[in-house]
């Protein structure tokens, strides 16, 4: 597993947004299939004891396989007015 946490440009289809391709480090990756998707509304580490919904993460995660056979975890961060896509990590086939 390799951790990146870098912003990416993503092409999506449908509602809710499903990624079909993404651009990372000047390379285009076409998504062959979404292996898994989930939402994260948890609180980040170091949050104050008194929790407030505005402190929560608002992320949609996708574990995807590309046409080249690579597997990535990407997410859409919905906390800002304009969603931001991030390539979180690259996984091994056994992960």
HELIX and SHEET records of a PDB file:
HELIX    1   1 UNK A   53  UNK A   55  5                                   3    
SHEET    1   A 7 UNK A   2  UNK A  13  0                                        
SHEET    2   A 7 UNK A  18  UNK A  24 -1                                        
SHEET    3   A 7 UNK A  27  UNK A  40 -1                                        
SHEET    4   A 7 UNK A  59  UNK A  66 -1                                        
SHEET    5   A 7 UNK A  71  UNK A  77 -1                                        
SHEET    6   A 7 UNK A  84  UNK A  91 -1                                        
SHEET    7   A 7 UNK A   2  UNK A  13 -1                                        
END                                                                             
